[in-house]
């Protein structure tokens, strides 16, 4: 989980129906995370791995 300008680097074509949920600070408004990822923005597992590697080396 990271904070950042996700909206500026992700485009509609980056989102998938079944992938890794993008958790933002908005999800903490109720004090807990949603248990079901339906309705949450999601990216592919490959996009997630690329972002994880990028953040690890920067």
C-alpha positions in Angstrom: 0.0 0.0 0.0 1.3 3.4 -0.9 -0.1 6.9 -1.2 0.5 8.8 -4.3 -1.0 10.4 -7.4 -2.6 7.2 -8.7 -5.2 9.0 -10.7 -2.5 10.8 -12.7 -0.5 7.7 -13.6 -3.4 5.2 -14.2 -5.7 5.4 -17.1 -9.0 3.6 -17.8 -7.2 1.0 -19.9 -5.1 0.1 -16.9 -8.0 -1.2 -14.8 -9.2 -4.8 -14.9 -12.3 -6.6 -13.7 -10.4 -9.2 -11.5 -7.0 -8.2 -10.3 -5.1 -6.6 -7.4 -7.2 -3.9 -5.7 -5.9 -0.4 -5.4 -6.3 0.7 -1.8 -6.3 4.4 -1.2 -6.8 6.6 1.8 -10.5 6.9 0.9 -10.9 3.2 1.9 -10.0 4.1 5.5 -12.9 6.6 6.1 -15.0 4.0 7.8 -12.1 2.8 10.0 -11.6 -0.5 8.1 -10.8 -1.9 4.7 -13.5 -3.5 2.6 -13.5 -7.3 2.7 -14.7 -7.7 -0.8 -12.8 -6.2 -3.7 -15.9 -5.9 -6.0 -16.4 -2.3 -6.9 -12.8 -1.3 -6.0 -10.4 -0.2 -8.8 -8.1 -3.1 -9.7 -5.0 -3.5 -11.9 -3.5 -6.7 -13.4 -1.1 -8.7 -11.4 1.7 -7.8 -13.9 1.1 -4.1 -13.4 1.1 -4.6 -9.7 4.5 -6.4 -9.8 6.0 -3.8 -12.1 4.9 -1.0 -9.7 6.2 -3.0 -6.7 9.6 -3.5 -8.3 9.7 0.2 -9.3 8.9 1.4 -5.8 11.4 -1.0 -4.3 14.3 0.4 -6.3 13.3 4.1 -6.0 
